[in-house]
């Protein structure tokens, strides 16, 4: 059995555009069913780095942490998830999908103008990653996740950050009828997620 949920930590909507995220509590909608799953895949990342800080409020215990760095918040949430899987003696295979890059400011080379994902119809070369702020952010987020996973040996890590960085053409915007908004966060199922699925499948076969 597989289970999917958008939020890993408990989140409460405090207004139409604001969330309070309890970093030390797992979400009440998925935590009761985890023990009945054979595999679980956690994808924790972009929402911690791209959301407007004014629209997210982090809490640990009963204390709000207004100055907490977004990578620290992400690591705290990961530690919470790892502790929970151990506390219930989870017998399935927990997996972490590392940070998937957000291609909102891409240069095809050092002198080219910045472009969004909607400007690309094919993968970019390694030159596009050199010195790019979005690529640096992705690596830092990925490294922060790996740091936590080194303490959670029971987790399999699907390290997709580097391979996904070359594919700004794989986001939804290039393939939607509506061109009103640039979507550099989500991915088209045919394409990059298919590659992720191949990696997951190899881990599942190894586990079996």
C-alpha positions in Angstrom: 0.0 0.0 0.0 1.2 3.5 -0.9 -0.1 6.7 0.7 0.3 10.3 -0.4 -0.1 13.5 1.6 0.8 17.1 0.9 1.8 18.0 4.4 4.2 16.1 6.6 4.1 18.3 9.6 0.9 19.4 11.1 -0.3 22.6 9.4 -3.1 24.9 10.4 -4.5 27.6 8.1 -4.6 30.8 10.0 -6.0 32.9 7.2 -6.8 32.5 3.5 -3.1 32.8 2.6 -1.2 32.0 5.9 -0.3 28.7 7.4 1.1 27.9 10.9 3.4 24.8 10.6 4.0 22.7 13.8 7.4 21.3 13.0 7.5 18.9 15.9 4.1 17.3 15.1 3.4 14.9 12.2 0.2 15.5 10.3 -2.9 13.9 11.8 -4.2 12.8 8.5 -1.4 10.5 7.5 0.2 9.4 10.8 -2.6 6.9 11.7 -2.3 5.0 8.5 1.5 4.9 8.1 1.8 1.5 10.0 -0.4 -0.1 7.3 1.8 0.9 4.4 4.6 -1.1 2.8 6.4 1.9 1.4 6.2 5.6 2.1 7.8 8.4 0.1 8.4 11.8 1.7 9.0 14.7 -0.5 10.0 17.7 1.7 11.5 20.8 0.2 10.3 23.5 -2.2 7.5 24.7 0.0 10.0 25.6 2.7 12.1 27.7 0.4 9.8 29.5 -2.1 6.8 30.4 0.1 6.6 34.1 1.2 8.0 34.1 4.8 5.1 36.4 5.8 2.7 33.6 4.9 4.3 30.8 6.9 4.7 30.7 10.7 6.8 28.0 12.3 6.1 26.6 15.7 8.0 24.1 17.9 6.0 23.2 21.0 3.9 26.2 21.9 6.5 28.7 20.8 6.5 30.5 17.5 9.8 30.7 15.7 9.6 33.8 13.5 13.4 33.9 12.8 13.9 30.3 12.1 15.8 29.7 8.8 13.8 27.8 6.2 16.5 25.0 6.0 16.5 24.6 9.7 12.7 24.3 9.6 12.9 21.7 6.9 15.5 19.7 8.9 13.3 20.0 12.0 10.3 18.6 10.1 12.5 15.7 8.8 13.7 14.8 12.2 10.1 14.8 13.4 9.1 12.4 10.6 12.1 10.1 11.3 11.4 10.0 15.0 7.8 9.1 14.3 8.6 6.2 12.0 10.9 4.8 14.7 8.3 5.3 17.5 5.8 3.1 15.7 8.4 0.5 14.8 7.5 1.1 11.1 8.2 -2.2 9.3 7.9 -0.9 5.7 10.5 1.0 3.7 10.6 4.8 4.3 12.0 6.9 1.5 13.0 10.5 1.1 12.8 12.3 -2.3 15.5 15.0 -2.2 14.8 18.6 -3.1 13.6 19.1 -6.7 14.9 22.4 -8.2 12.7 25.3 -8.9 13.7 26.8 -12.3 12.4 30.3 -12.0 15.7 32.2 -12.9 17.7 30.1 -15.4 20.5 31.3 -17.7 21.7 29.1 -20.5 25.1 30.6 -20.0 26.8 33.2 -17.9 26.0 36.1 -20.3 22.4 35.1 -21.2 19.3 36.8 -19.7 17.4 35.1 -16.9 14.5 33.0 -18.1 11.6 31.1 -16.4 10.9 27.4 -17.0 8.3 28.2 -19.7 11.2 29.4 -22.0 12.7 26.0 -22.3 11.7 23.1 -24.5 14.8 20.9 -23.9 17.3 20.1 -21.2 20.0 22.7 -20.4 23.7 22.1 -20.3 25.9 22.2 -17.2 26.8 25.8 -17.9 23.3 26.8 -16.9 24.0 25.5 -13.4 27.3 27.3 -12.8 26.9 30.0 -10.2 23.1 30.0 -10.6 21.3 31.0 -7.4 18.5 28.6 -7.9 21.0 25.7 -8.4 22.9 26.7 -5.3 19.7 26.9 -3.3 18.7 23.4 -4.5 22.1 22.0 -3.5 22.0 23.6 -0.1 18.5 22.2 0.5 19.5 18.8 -0.7 22.6 18.8 1.5 20.5 19.8 4.5 18.2 16.8 3.9 21.1 14.4 3.5 22.6 15.7 6.8 19.4 14.5 8.6 19.2 11.3 6.7 22.7 10.3 7.8 21.2 10.0 11.2 18.1 8.1 10.0 19.8 5.0 8.5 16.4 3.3 8.0 15.5 5.7 5.2 16.3 5.1 1.5 17.3 8.4 -0.2 16.2 9.1 -3.7 18.7 11.8 -4.6 17.0 13.4 -7.6 18.3 17.0 -7.1 21.2 16.9 -9.6 19.5 15.0 -12.4 16.3 17.2 -12.2 18.4 20.4 -12.3 19.0 20.0 -16.0 15.3 19.8 -16.9 13.5 23.2 -16.7 11.6 21.9 -19.7 9.9 19.3 -17.6 7.6 21.7 -15.6 3.9 22.0 -16.2 4.0 25.4 -17.8 5.3 24.3 -21.1 2.5 21.8 -21.5 -0.6 23.5 -20.2 -3.3 25.3 -22.2 -3.2 28.2 -19.8 -0.1 30.4 -20.0 -1.2 32.9 -17.4 1.1 31.9 -14.6 4.6 30.4 -14.6 4.7 27.1 -12.7 8.3 26.2 -11.9 7.4 24.1 -8.9 5.3 21.2 -10.3 6.3 18.7 -12.9 4.6 16.9 -15.7 4.1 13.2 -14.9 5.5 12.0 -18.2 9.2 12.9 -18.0 11.1 13.7 -14.8 8.7 11.9 -12.3 9.0 8.9 -14.6 12.7 8.8 -13.9 12.1 9.2 -10.2 9.7 6.3 -10.5 12.4 4.1 -12.1 14.6 4.8 -9.1 11.8 4.0 -6.6 11.1 0.8 -8.5 14.8 -0.3 -8.2 14.7 0.4 -4.5 11.4 -1.6 -4.1 12.8 -4.6 -6.0 15.9 -4.5 -3.8 13.8 -4.3 -0.7 11.7 -7.3 -1.8 
